[in-house]
Amino acid sequence: MNAPNPALVSQRAVQRIPRLALLLFCGAYVLPGVFGRDPWKNADITAFGYMMNLARGASPWHLPSLGGVPSDGGVLPYWLGAVFIKLGNGWLAPELAARIPFALLLVLTLALLWYATYYLARTEDAQPLPFAFGGEAKPQDYARAIADASLLALISTLGLLQLGHETTPELMQLAATAMFIFGLAASPTRPWVARAALVLAPAMLAASAAPATALMLSLTGLLVNWRSRFEAARKTVPWQLLGLLIAAGLAHLLDTWAWRTGTPQGMAGLPKLLAWFTWPVWPLAAWTLWQWRAHVSHRHVSVPLLCALVAMASCLTMGSSDRALMLALPSLAVLAAFALPTLQRSMGAAIDWFSVFFFSGWALAFWVVYLSMQTGLPAKPAVNVARLLPGFEPSFSAWALLWAALGTAAWIWLVSWRTGRHRHPIWKSLVLPAGGVALNWLLAMTLLLPPLDFAFTYMPMVQRIARHIPKGACIDASQLKIPQVAALEIPGRWRVDARQGGANAACVWRLVDLPFKRAAPELAGWRLVARERRPGDRGETIVIYRRSPG
């Protein structure tokens, strides 16, 4: 005998979020950070560098490279960015043009998550128990409300905040993971759409440097649908095998079979990473697994659970990589949504009050720092910014101030709405966490974008190096990291050779990345010219050498 369904939901509780409000919510989350900023250090500037070299013909399309060093990842994300850079040539800045398709990938992720949750919630096993005298939620309305909740849950996750707004291959991997979950969810009711998704998603993963994840997800999906009681789902198995073979073929063709294993020391940090990176969905996902523990074999629990376990296994083997863990966020958001029909009122109230105080406190801090930089009152925040970022000059933007003010006003209205008498919709407990994350990201990308851009980009470092090295000169960068090479080659516009060995013998200049406070080494045949430190980062110092005459 099956265990009783733990969900008791009335028709009054499945009031859906107005579509316009939901679209504005998603826009407020996706659009900030797309405009008006330079590529940030490490993965963002590296990916942009590969795209720029492809777009301007500095490297072959089958082998993106920086400084003569080929990439070790899949080429599909770089192709996507390079195509948009070429399409926007002359009327869009390259940084903005490259960022547009990745913003669309984030939108695609949100849309696929909504429909995946909707189809999972429409299954008979996920539906709430009927009431003795009627009044229970209608299946379609219940599924829409749960899907709305999953969307809010994904937006509220702290881990997606920065990584989801970069131009990196991991964002394509995230969209492919959401597509795979959607394919499994839609298998019983939308077989042809599901088949297309289950074939395309592994191929996207393999072509964006995640073939191992594609393999594990495909095997997991095969197990789920092969054992399914839905005939339509079982009929997708041959298509899933086709998707697996295509993914393996692409991985071999593009040479992306690389096992990025981590160290045991890195694995020790996984619990801490899980705690903050997946907040606040992990407590709700854990609550779902407890409340629905007798229904783990049902699709609405097994599909997101198994997909989340695949991403967590990848994260563990890669030494607690946050970029691998990001692929677990859509699955955890689905699980978190199914916690809401069983959530106790006291737990919902705790989430609300924590969100109000936590996100309002951060928003207030952002406004205080902004006012201090613009007016000098209070004085201490501006002094701290000047100390941390030597050389930074504050600037004023009326548009940034306007959008920040509108976002803050929307947050105040949202808090007043939630703390009022609107207690019925089951998605209500996720409105404030999602709204708080969207607000603070908006404030960071408007009020504090100039200092953040100064701190997290290589442009200040490039400007300092330009005082010593003329434009167009050849630089030996064999002892620099790839993100630094990208900064020199793209915004710096120097001719950079980062290959190891004697291939860079013709370069007159040489740069060395030196740890903080370490004395500059003496290099035979080279004369020390200067040391330049990136503002805001003491651990990154570039030593500049010039080849000695003769």
N, C-alpha and C positions, 0 to 999 in steps of 0.2 A: 504493500500500500504506500502511495506517495505521501510524503510529509506535507502538511498544510502550507499554503502560500503565506508568507509573513506580511504581505502588503495589504493594507486596508485603506483604500483611497476613495473619497467621495467625488462626485462630479464637480462639486464646488471647488475642489482642490486642484483640478487640472486646467484651470484657466491659463491659457498660453500667453506668453509675452507678446504684445503687439509687434507685428513684423517690422514696422518702421523703427520702433524703439530697439529691436534686436539688431537691425542693420546699422543703426547709429552706434550702438554699443560696439559692434565688431569694427566699424570704421574708426572709432576713437582708439581702438587697440592696435589696428594694423597700420594706420597712416603715420602716426608720429614716429620719427626716426627714418622715414623714407626720404624726406626732403631736408636739404640744408645742412648736411653733415658730410664730413670726409670719411673714408673707410677707416675703421678702427684697427688697432694693432693686432698682430698675430693672424688668426684665421681669416678675418674679414679682408684685410689688406692683401693677404696671400692669394685668396680666391680672386679678388678683383685684379690683381696683377696678372694672373694666368689669363683672365678674360681679355684684358687690354692687349696683351701680347698676341693673342689669337686675332683680335679684331683689327689690329694694325699690321698683321702679317709678320710679326717678329718671331713667331714660332709656328711650326706646322700644326694643322688642326688635329691630327691624330696623336700629337705628343706635345701638349702645352708645357711651356718651360719658363723659368725665370733665371736670368743670369747664366743661361746655358744648362741649367739643372732641370731635368724633366720632373713633372709632378708624379706623386705616388698614388694619386687617387683617380677616380673615374672621370671621364671627359664630359659626360652629358651636362652636368651643371655649368661647366665652363663654356661649353658650346651655347647653352641657353643665354648666359650673360653676354657672350661675345656677339651673338646675333642681335640682341637688343641694343648693344652699343653701336653696331654698324647701322641699325635702323634709325637710331636717334642722332646720328652724326650730323652736326651742324645746327641742331635745334634743341638738343638735350645734353646736359653735362654727362660725361661718361659714367660718373658715379651714380647719378640718378637713373640713367638708362639701364645700368646693370642691376640696380636695386628693384626696378619695377617687376620683372618676372618672379623674383623671389617673394615680393609682397603678394603677388597673385598665387604663389604656391602656398603661402600661409592662409590666404582666403580659401583655397581649395581644401586645405587640411580641415578648416573649420566646417566647411560645407559637407565634406565626406564624413566627418565625425557626427554631425547632426543626423544625417541619413542612416548611418550605421546604427546609431542608438535607436532611431525611430523603428527600423526593421527588427531589431532585437526586442524592443519593447512591445511590438505587435504580436510576438509569438504567444501562444496560449499559456505557456509556463510562466511567462513574465507578468501576465495580467493580474491585477489585484482580485481578491476574493469578492464574490457577490454578496451584497447585503441581504438580510432576511426579508426586508420590505422594500427593496429597490433603492436606487439613488447612488449606486456605485458608479465609478468613472467609466465612461464609454471607451472602448479599446483605442480608437483613433485619437481621441483627446488625451488619453493617458500617455500614449506613445509620444505625442507632440510635446507634452509637458516634460517628460523624461529627457527627450532630445534637447529641449531648451536648456535643461539643467546641465546636461553634459557639456554643452557649448560654454556655459558660464564656468563650469569646473575647469575646463582647459584654459580659458582666459585667465583664471585666478591663479594658475600655477606659477610659482616664482622662477622655476627653471626655464620656462619658455620665454621669459621676458626679454632677455638680451639675445639669446641664441636664435630665437624665432624671428628676429629683425635683422639678421646678418645675411650676407650674400655668400653662403657657404654650401658645400655639397650636403651637409647634414639637414638642411631645410628641404631639399628634394627627397632625402631619405625619410623625413617626417611625413611628407605628403604621400609617399609611396606606402608607408606603414598604415596611415589612415585609409588609403585606398584598399589595402589588403583586408583590413578589418571590415570595411564596407562590403567587400566582395563576399566574405564569409557570412556577414549578417544578411545580405540580400539573397543568398543562395536559394532558400526555400521558396521565395515569392517572386524574385526578379532574376530568373536563371541566366538570361543572355547578358544582362548588364553585369551580373556577378562574374560570369565567365570572363568577360573582357577585363574586369578589374583584377581578377586572380591571375590572368596572364600578364597584364601590363605591370602590375606592382612589383613582382620579383625582378622583372627586367630593369625597371627604374632603379631599384636598389643595387643591382649588380653593376649598372652603368654609372652609379654615383659612389663607387668605392665601398659598398657594403654587401659583397657577394655572400659572405658567411651568414649574415643576418637574413638575406634572401633565402638561402638554403634552409635555415632553421625555421623560418616562418612558413615556407612552402611545405615542409614536412609536417609541421603542426597543423596547417590547414588541411592537408590530406587526411590526417588522423581524425580531425573534427568532422569533415564531410563524409568520409568513408564509413564512419560509425553512426552517422545521422539517421534518424527515423524518417526524415523527409526525403522522398524519392528525388525531388528536384535537386536537392543538395548533393545526393550521392552521384547524380549524373554530371556534376562539375568536376569529379575526380580526374577524368582524362584531360580536361582543360588545365587543371592544376599541374598535372605532370608535364604538359606542354610548356606551361609557364616556367616550371623548374628547369626544363631542358634549355629553354631560351636564355634564362638567367645564367646558367652554367656556361653556355656557349659565348654569351657576351663577356662574361668574366674572363674566359680564356682568350677571347679575341682582343679585349682591351687590356689584358694583363693586370687585372685588379685582384687576383688571388693573393692576398697578403693577410697574414694573421697578426693583427696588432695586439699582441699580448702585453700585459702590464706586469708589474712587480708585486710581490707579496706585500710590500710596504704600502703600495697604492691601494691594494684590496682592503687593507685595514680601515681605510677612510670611507668605505661604502655606507655603513650605517649613518654617519653624519651627513653624507651627501644625500642619501635618501630622505633624511628628515627635513632638510631645508629645500632641496631642489624640487621635490614633489609636493610640498606644502601648498594648499591645504587638502589636497585630494587623497593623500595616503591614509589619514584617519578615517575618512568616509569610505574609501575602498576596503579598508580592514573591517569596518562595520558591516559593509555589504557581505563580505565573505563569512562573517559570523552569523548574520541574520539569515542569509540564504545558504547556509552550510549544507543543508539537506538537498539543495538544488544545484550543486556544483556541476553536475553533468549536463544541465540544461544550457542551451546556447547563449542565453543572455548573461550567464556567468562564465561559462567555460571559454567562450571565444575571447573576451577581453582578458581573462585571467591568463590563458596560455600565451597570448601575444605579449602581455606584460612580462611574463617570465622569460620569454625569448630575449627581449630587450635588456632585462636585468642580467641575464646570463652573459650577454655581449658586454655589458658594462663591467661585470666582474672580471671577465677574462682580459679586458683592456685596462686593468688597473684602476677601476673606479672612474672611468671616463664619463664626464657629465654629458658629452655629446652623444655617447651611446645610450645613456639613460634617458635622454630626451625622447627617444623613440618609444619609451614606455608611457609617456604622458597621455596620448589619446586613449589607450586601453584603461589607464587608471581613471581618466575622466569618465569613461563609460561606467566603470564599477562604482565610482562615487555617485553618479546620478541615481543608480538603483538603491543607494542607501537612503535616499530622501523619503520614500514611502514608509520606511520603518523608523525614521529618525524621531527621537524623543524631543519634546518641546524644550526641555532644559538644555539639551545639546545644541539645538538651533539657536537659542538665545545666547549661549556662550560664544558661538561663532559670530553672531551679529555684533556683540559688544566688543569682542576682541578686534574685529575688523574696523569698527568705528574708531576706537582709540588708536590702534596701530597705524592705519592708513591716514587718519586725520593728523596724527603726530608727525608723520613723515611729510605730508603736504605742508603743514605749518613750517617745518624746518626748511623746506625748499623755498617757501615764500620769504622767510627771514633772511636766508642767504642771498636771495635775489635782491631784496630791498637794501641789504647792506652793501652789495656791490654797486647798486645804482645810486643810492643816496648817502651812504656812509653811516646810516643808522639802522641797527646798532653797529658799532664799529668792529667788534671782534671777528665776526664771520668774514668780513672783507679782508681783514689782516691775515686771517688763517689761509684764505685762498691765495693771497699774494705770496705768503711764505711757502705754500706747497707748490705753487705754479709760478716760479720766477719768470718774468717776462710777459705774463698774461695781462691783457688790457681789456676790461669789461666793455661791452657794446650794448646798445639798446635797439630793440626791435618792437615796433608797435603791434605787428601781427602776432609775434610770440606772446606778448602780454595779453592781447585780446583772447587768443585761444586758451591760454592758461586761466584767465578769468572766467571764460565760459565753462571750462571743465570743472573748475572749483564750484561754480554755482550749481552745475548739474549734480555734483557730489553732495552738496548741502541738501538739494531737493531729494536725492535718492535716500539719504539718511533719514530725512523727515518722513518720507513715504514708508520706509521699512519699519521705523519705530512707531508708526501710527497703528491703525487697526487692520492692516492688510496681512492677515495671518493665514490665509487659506491656501494660496498657490504653493505647491510642493517645492518649487524651485526658489522660493523666497530666501532660503538660508544661504544661497550662493550668489545672490545679487550684490551684497556688500563686498565680499572678497573679490569678485570680478571687477566691480566698479572701483574699488580701492586700487587694485593693480593698474587698471586703465588710467585712472587719475594720476597716479604717481609717475607712470611712464610718460604721460602727456606733459606733466610739469617738468620732468627731467629733460625732455626733448624740446621744450620751449624756453622756460626760464633759465635752465642751467646748461643748455646745449653749448654755448661758447666755452665755458671752462671745461666741460666734459670733452669736447672736441679737442681742446688744447692738451688735455691730459692723456687721452686715449688714442691719439693719432701720432703719426711720425712726422707730420709737417713741421713742428718746431725743430725737431732734430735735423730734418732736411735743410731747413733754412740756416741752421748753424753750420752745417757742413759746407753749404754753398759759399760761406765766407772764405773758405780755404781752397775749394776745388772748383775750377771753372766748369761751366755747363758743357756737356758733350764730351768731357774727358773720360778716359778709360779707367775703371776702378777694379782692382783686384779685391773681390769680396769673398774669397774662399773660406775665410774665418768668421763669416757673419751667418746669422740665422736667415732662413728663407723669408720671413716677414720683413726683415731689414733690407734684404735684397730687393724685394718688391717695392719698398718705399724709395730706394735709390733709383730703381729703373723706371718706375711709373711717374710719381709726382716729381722726383728729382731730375729725370730725363738724362741721366748719365749712362754711358755704355758700361755695363756691369758684367764681369765674368766671375761667377761663383763656383766654377768647376774646380775640383781638386787636382793637384799635380802641376805640371808645367804649362798648361794651356793658356795661362794668363801672364806670360812673360813679357808681353808688349805693354802692359799697363804701367803708367807712371805713378799712379796713386794706389795706396793699399789701406784698407780699413780693417780694424780688429775690434771685436766685441770683448770688452774687458770687464771682469767683475768689479764691484764697487770697492774702492780703496786699495786695489792691487796696483802695484807699480807697473808702468808700461814697459814691456820687454824690449830689449835691444835686438833688432833684426838686421842680420848681415845684408848689406847693400841697400838699406832703407834708413831714411832720416826722419826722426819724430818731428811732426809739425804742430799738432794740437791734440787736446782731449776735449770731447764734447759730450755732455750728459743730456739725455732726454728729460725735459722738465717734468717733475712729478714722479720720476722713477730713478731712485739712486742706484738701483741694481743694473742699470743699462747705460754703459759708458762706451763711446766709440773713440778709438785712438786712430788718428790720421797720420799716415806715413807717406813720404815722397821718395821715389827711387833716387838713390845717390848718383851723382854724375860718374860715368865711366863704369 
